């Protein structure tokens, strides 16, 4: 008799998936990250389709309201503090901003592609 316990179907499937992920140099953490980006992108695309005019209107109203409050000196918006909060300390011109965005896209290109495709699918199906 064989004393080794037999593997059930679930264990065989997990073993095959792990072997395939190792073969293509992916970890389960990468797969979870890509699935998460896909889900978030799909939700963003669906929400944008349903509420795009409302979202744009609210954002423009908030920007206009803050601009009017700053113009009449009711509030003071310190641009340096805003840069620190948004992690834009090194950005001094529009070209710097474009370069920073481009560098982030190159750094996270797979996540960006997954997010964009999921957003398009969510927008079309939402």
N, C-alpha and C positions, 0 to 999 in steps of 0.2 A: 504494500500500500504506500501511497505517496503522502508524506506528512506535511507537505507544503500546502498552505491554504490557497484555494483557487481564487483568481481575481474575478470580481464581478464586472458587469458591463460598464458601469460608471468608472471604475478604476482603470479599465482598459482605455476608455475614451480619454480620461485625464492624462494618462501616460502618453498616448499618441499626440494629444494637443501639446503637451510639454515638449516632446521630442521635436515636433514641427516648429514650435516657437524657438527652441534652441537652434534649429537648423537655419532659420531666417534671422537669427540674432535679435530676437525680441524677448522681453520679459513679460510676465503677467501684469506688472505695474504699467508697462507701456500700453498694453492692450486696454487696461482699465482707463488710462488717461485718454486714449483715442476714443473710446466709447463715450466717456464723459464729455469730451469736446463735441462729439457728434450730437449727443442729447441736448447740450446747451445750444448748439447751433440750430438744431431743429426747432427748439422752443423759441429762440430769438426770431427765426424766420417766420414762424406762425404768428407770433405776437405782432411783428412788424406788418404783416399782411392785414391783420384785423384792425390795428390801432395806429397805423402809420401817420395819418393826418393829425390825430389827436396827440401823439407823442411829439411830433414836430412842432405843433402849435404850443404845447405846454413848455417845451424847451425854449422856444423863441420868446414866449411870454416871461419866463424866468430870467433869461438873459436881459431882456428889455427892462424888467422891473429892477434888477440889480444895477443896471447901467444908470437908470434914472435916480435910484437911491444914492449911488456914488456921485453923480453929477451935482445933486443938491446937498452933498456932504452929510447925509444921514448915516452912511456907513463908509468905511475906508477899506478898500480891498488892496492888501499888500501883495503885489505881484511876486515878490521874492518868496513869500510864504506859500503862495499858490504853487509856485514852481517846486518847492520842496515837497509839498504834499503830493503832487502829481509826478514826482521823480523826474523833473525836467530841468535840473540845475545846469546841465551842460548845454542846454538849448538856448541860443542867443539869436537865431534867425530862422526863417522858414526852411532854409536849406539844411540847417542842423536838425530840425524836426523831421524832415523827410529822410535824412540819413539815419536817424535813430530808429524810425519806424521800419525802414528798409533792413537795418541790422537785426531788429527783433524778428522780422519776417524770415530772414535767412536763418536765424538761430532756431526758430520754432516752425519751420516750413511745413512739416507734416501736420502739426496741429492746425496751422492756418488753412491748409488745403481741406482737412476734414471738416473744420468749422464752416468754411465757405460753402462746401458742397452740401452740408447738412442745412445751412441757412437757406440755400436755394431750394432744396427739397421741401423744407418747412414752409417757405414762402409759396411755392407752387401748390402744396397740398393743404395749406392752412386756409 
